[in-house]
């Protein structure tokens, strides 16, 4: 998926089920000048939107539980 606002890939459905650390590495490699953050399930994050930030939600075992998206 692409966004006119962010001008490149903005979600990674193929990473659901991957290890969080691997997902972060993939995202940061595919989308330069972007930082991916591992976020444990249940943690609250800031609601501000940024094309240079991706939340990677993981379960208690560190596995990506939902589609990582720019935000």
C-alpha positions, 0 to 999 in steps of 0.5 A, spaced: 500 500 500 502 506 498 500 513 500 500 520 496 502 523 503 508 519 504 510 517 497 512 510 498 510 503 502 506 504 508 504 497 511 507 490 511 502 485 512 507 480 510 511 481 516 505 479 521 507 472 524 515 474 524 519 476 529 519 483 531 526 485 530 526 482 523 520 486 522 524 492 524 530 491 520 526 489 514 522 496 514 528 500 515 531 497 510 525 498 505 523 505 507 530 509 508 529 515 513 524 511 517 524 508 524 520 502 526 519 501 533 517 495 537 511 496 541 508 490 546 501 489 546 497 493 550 502 499 550 499 506 549 503 510 543 502 517 541 497 519 536 501 524 532 502 521 525 509 521 521 511 518 515 518 517 518 515 512 524 512 505 524 509 502 530 511 494 530 506 491 535 508 484 538 505 479 542 508 477 549 513 472 545 515 478 540 512 476 534 508 481 530 501 481 531 498 486 527 500 489 520 505 494 521 503 501 518 506 508 518 504 512 523 
